[in-house]
């Protein structure tokens, strides 16, 4: 066994997937994006967070940004931690939205640690096709 995993994990069996997930705030902030006929809907799992700890912003260039911070619990010096798997620290997710997103009508709600951001769509005009008549050249 390599010395590095032993130093990082102690006697734990090395699980590369869990190691990456726990160290990476993006992977610890899973977000689904679905498009309905009327809107783009983003659903993010943010367990343990209150709406005051989450920020939803729209930026120029049709970018939706979801950010926040999971704070570290107060630690008593007499406590012994056997396992720390929950992610702490800042997180940030950014999504570039398509042209049909109505950026001025974004709505967000949060219940039981699940954030839902809804962005209505406007109809994008399809370019009109014009048939060009082909003339016959007479020589």
Secondary structure, 3 states (H helix, E strand, C coil): CCHHHHHHHCCCCCCHHHHHHHHCCCCCCCEEEEECCCEEEEEEECCCCCHHHEEEEEECCCEEEEEEEECCCCCCCCCCCCCCCCCCEEEEEEEECCCCECHHHCEEEEECCEEEEEEEECCCCCCCCCCCCCCCCCC
